[in-house]
Amino acid sequence: MNAAYFIARRYLFSKKKKNFINIISIIAVVGVAVGTAALIIVLSVFNGLRELTVGLYTAYHPQIQITPAEDKSFEVTDSLRAVLRGIAGVAAVTEVIEDNALLRYDDVQMAVNVKGVSENFAQQYDMGSKLVGGEFALWRDSVPQALMGIGVQAQLSIDLEDDMVAMVFWYPRKRAKVNLTDPSQSFNREPIMPGGVLAIEQQFDNNLVLVPLAWANQLMGYGTRRTSLEISTTGPDQVASVQATLQARLGPAYLVRNSNEQQASILRAVELEKLFAYITLSFIVAVASFNIFFSLTMLVIEKQHDIAVLFAMGAGRRLIRRIFLAEGLLIAVGGTVIGLVVGFAAVFLQAQFGLVGLGTQSHVVQSYPVKLVGLDFVYVSITVLAITFLSMLLPARNAAKVELAGTL
């Protein structure tokens, strides 16, 4: 057995007496373990939030979206449709007209985002499982109807069972002069019956209303122009190749973005929050590592006689330094391993049983989402061990500089 490790282990696990230094060493192990477990748990929560965000937005974000690079809308011709459908890997092309409008229901009104979609919209969005009321359909017996977020329904108190009151959308007429005598003449007005209510995520729930494309065109008057085209592929592995092909075919006048690029700002915010949480908790680990520093410093003072004996027996300063480095590493590695195990267990239990709830009623998720990622364990281990190693360098160096005079 390595001499430095053997002596360090005896110092740490000595059964002859439990003094103040032993207590500090135990506190140091606990501190490192708590910091390590906290890092694993918090990073897992952010992993879960990212996965939840991607899943929620994927419910109404297409795999690939085509939008104009500069204008609000673009012309969609039969030849363009034929080109898109002829690209290998393209399963469906959904035409979209999307804009803001004023929605009135009975005596209440609010501004909403109206999204008109062609009849194959169900191939683009995984929304059927998000239905909380009504039916998941934009047509009933050839009559158009709207799908809305649960927040829109709540704010306007829309009754799905009331067939006598329709939702009325107001949209400004293109190139129409404002009639000061009767401003309502400057707006298109179209009624539509409520059909279903969806609960996906806050941005959708409080703002978006899905309607048939033909009805949206009647309200907004886009004609053959569309605000976007949404593409579904034959499989997730086809997204990258189809996106590259579409961008090459369409050129720089169009933006061709995958689902992650469509929600890049939100995902970037989650990653930044995760980074800042990681840095903050790393500082907590650094504070906990001061216990290792104090423990080794006091151990050096207590063991000056032992150091002198080792010097007298022919031990070099390098061995003395390695003894106290080994002592610190035992504390650091022990605390890290315990923290990793505790963190893993806590995240596993949360994932399986949802022990910690969000504290609010939600149609989306009832408990904090978590996800274990192997690289997090690697990064946390490296970070904790690096921080604790720095804290033990000075005491180990001082131990190797102990003067022999007066210690024997």
N, C-alpha and C positions, 0 to 999 in steps of 0.2 A: 504493500500500500504506500502511496506517496506520503512522504514524511510531513510535508506542509499540510496536506489534507487531513492526515491522522491527528496531528496536534490541534488543528482548527476544530475538528469534530469533537475532540475531547473537551476543548474550551466551551463549545456551544452546548453539548449534551452532558456535561459533568453532573453526576448525581450526588456528589459529596455535599454541595451546598447550593442554595438558590439565593444569590445576593441581588443587589440592585441592578448590576450589569446584566444578569440573566433576564430580569424583568424587562429591561429596556430592549434586549434582543427579541424577546417575545412580542413586545409592542411593535418593534420594527417589522417583524414577520407579518403581524396582523395588519399593519398599515399598508405594506406593499400588497398584501392579498386583497384588502378592501379596494385599493386603487385599481388594481388589475381587474378585479371583478366588475367594478363600476365602468371601466373602459369597455369591457366586453359587452356588458348589458346595454350601455348607451349606444354603442356602435350598432348593435343588433337591432335596437329600436329604430335607428335611422335607416338601416337596411330594410326593415319592415315597412317603414313609411314610404321609402322610395318604391318598393315593390307594389305597395297599395296604390300609390299615386299613378304608377304606370298602368296598373290594372284598371283603375277607375277611368283614366283618360282614354285608354284603349277601347273602352266601351262605346265611346262616341267619336274617337279620332280614328281615321282610316289608316291602313298600313302605309299608303302613299297618297299625298295630296299635291295637286297641281294648281298653282295660283299664278296670276300675272306678276311680273317682277316690279312693275310700276303702277299700272292702272288698277282700278277697283274691280273691273270685269274684263272678259275677253270673249271674242266670237268663237262659238263652237259650231263647226260645220259637220256635215255627214262624212266628208273626207277625213277630218280629224278623228272622228269617232272610229272610222274604219282603221286608221293607223294605230290607234291605241289598242283596239281589240285584237289587232293582228300581231301584237308583240307577245312573244313567248313568255308564259308565266302570268299573264293578266287574266284574272278570273271574271271580274266585273268592273264596270265603269259607272259610277253614280254621278249624275249632274246635280250641281248645287247652286241655288240662289240664296244668299244670306245677307241680311241687312237689319238695321234697327227699325222698329216701328212702335207705335203707341197702341197698347191693347186696353180695350174697355170691356168690362163685364158688369152688367147692371149699372150701378152708379159709381163703380170703382175703376181706376185706371192706373197703368204703370208702363214704363218703357221696357221693352223686351227685345231679345235678339231672335228674329224669325229666320228659320232655316228651312227652305224648301228643297226637298230631295225627290229624286226620281223613284219609280216604283220598286227598283231593286235595292232600296236602302237597307233592307234587312240583311243583305249579303255583306254589308260594310260594318255594321255595328252590332255588338253583342249586348243588346239592350233588353231582350225579351225577359231575362231573369231579373231585371231591375224594375219591372212593372209592379206598382203597389196599388193600382186602382184602374178600373176600366179595362180596355182591351188594347193590345199592341197592334194597331192597324191604323193606316192613314185614310182608309176608305171603308165605308159601310154602305153596302147596297148602292154603289156608284156615287155616294154622297161623301165629300171630303170631310175629314175630321182632324183634329190637332192632338199631338202628344206633347205634354208639357212637364216641366220639372215640378217637383212637389212644393218647392218654395213659391213658384208662380201661382199654383192652385191655392196655397195657404194665404198669400197676400191678397188675392182677389176673391177668396171664398167661392171658388168655382164648384158648382154642384154637378157631378157627372150624371146624375139621375134626372136632372131637370132638362127636359127636351124643349122647353119653351124659351129659354134664354140662351142666346148664342154669344160667343166671343167675337167682338168686332175690332178689327185691326185698321188703324189709320196710318197712311203712308203719303208723304208729300208728292204731289204730281210733278213729273219732270218738266222743267222749263215753264212751269206755270207761275204767273204773277200772283202775288198775295192779294187776295180780295179783302180789303179792310172792312167792307160792309158786312161780308159773311165769310170769315176766314175758313170755314169748313169746306168751302168750294175749292180750296187749294189742295185738298187731300183726297186721295182714293180711300174708299171705305169698303171693306169686304168682311162679311160675317162667316163664321165657321163654328161648327159644334165641337165641344170638347170630347175627346175620345178616350184618352188614357193618361195616367200620371206615372212618372218615372222618378226614382230616387237613385242618383248616381254619385254626384259630388256637388259641393256648394256652388261652384261656378255655373254648372249646368242647371242645377235645381232651382236657382233663384233668378235665372235669366232666359233660358232657352226654350223655344217652342218649335217643334217640328211640324211641318205641314207638307202637303203634296206639292211637287214642283209646279204643276200647271196652275194651282191655286195661287202660289207665291208669285208666279209670273203675272197673273191677272192683277194682283195687288200692286206689284212694284214696277211692272212694265219693262222688264229686261229684254223681252223679245228672244232673240237667238243667242244672247250673251249670257254668260255664267260667271259667277264669282269664283268658283273652283270646280275641279273634277277630282273625285275621290276613287282611288284604285284599290281593289283587293286582289291579292295574288293567289296562286294555286297552293302556296305553302310558305311558311315563315322563312325558309331558306332561299326563297326566290326574291325576297324584297330588295336586297342589295343589287342584284343583277338587273331587275326590272327598273329600279330607280335610276341606275346608271344609263340604261338604254333609253329611258324616257327623256332624261336630261340631254343626252346626245341628239336625240331626234328633234326635240322641241327648241333647243338652243337657250341662250342667256335671257331671252325675253320672258321666260317662265321659271318659276321656282318649283323644284320637285323635291319634296321633303318627306322623310319617313316619320313614323309616329314619335320617335324620340326627339327628332328635330322640331316637330310641331309643338312640343311641350318642353323645349330646351330651357327656357327661363325658370320653369318650376323645378325641373330636375337639377339645374345648376344651384338653385336656392337650397334644395335639400342637401346637396353635396357640400355647399359652403357651411351650412349649419352643422353638418357632421364633422367637418374639419375643425371648426371653432370649438365644438364640444370635445373633440379629441385633444386639441391643444390645451384647453382649460383643465381637463382631467389629468393630462400629463403633468401640469404644474402641481396638481394635488399629489400625484405620485412623487414628484420632486420634494415636496414638503415632507411626505412620509419617509423619504429616504434620509432625511436629516437624523432620524432615529438610528439608522445604521451608522452614520457618521459619529454621533455621540456615543453609541455603544462601543464602536471600535476604539475611539479615542480614550474612553475610560478603561477599556480592556488593556490598552497599551500601558496605561499608567499602573494598573493593578499587576500586570505581568512583567514589570521591569526586571524583577529578580529572575524570572524564568528566561527572559531574553538574555540576561547576563550569563546565566548558566549555559545556554545554548551557544553563546559566543565563546565561552571558555572551552566547550567541547569541540570547537572547530567549525561551528556553523557560520556561514557567511551572511552578509547583510541581505543578499538576494533571497535566501531561505526565510529569514525573518519577515521580509516584505511579503513573500508568497504565503506565509502562514496567515497573516491578517487579511490578505486579499481573499484567501480561501474561506476564512471566517465570514467575511462580508458576502461572498458569493453563495455560501450556504444559506444565509439569511435571505438574500435576494431571490435565489432560485426557489427556495422553499415557499416564500411568499408568493412568487409568480405562479408556481404550479398550483398552489391552493386557490389563488384568485382565479386562474383559468378554469379550474374544476367547478368552483362556486358559480362563476359567471355562466358557464355552459349549463349547469343544472338549473339556474334561475331562468335562463332564456328558454330552455327546453320545456320547463314546466309552464311558462307563460304561453308558449306556442301550443302546447297540448291542451291546457285547461283554461287559459285566459284569466289567470288569477287577479290581475290588476286591470280593472275596467276603466273606461274613459270618463265615467262619471256623468255622461250625458246620454240621452236617448238618441240613437242613430240607426238609420236604416242600412248603413253601409258596414260599420264595424262596431262591435260592442266593447272590445278590449284593445289594449295597445298592441299593434302589430309588431312582430319581431321576426328576424331571420338571421340564422347563423351563417357566417361566411368564413371559410377556412383562412383566407389571407388576413382577416382581422386578428386572429390568434397569433399569426406570425408577426404582424406589425406591432401588436401590443407587447408581445414577449420581447422583441428587439428594443422597443422604446423603454420598457420598464427596466430591463437588464442594463441598458446603456446608462440610464439615469442613476440607477443604484451603483453601478460600477464607478461612475465619476465621484460619488459620495464617499467611496471607500479608498480612493487613491491617496489622499492626504494622510489619514491615520496610518495606513500601511507604510508610507514613506517615512513618517515620523518614528514608527517602531524600529525601522532599520537604522535610525540615527541615534538611538538611545546610547548614552555614554555608559561605559562600564564602571567608571569610578563611583564608588559609594553604593553600588547596587548589589555587590556580592557580600 
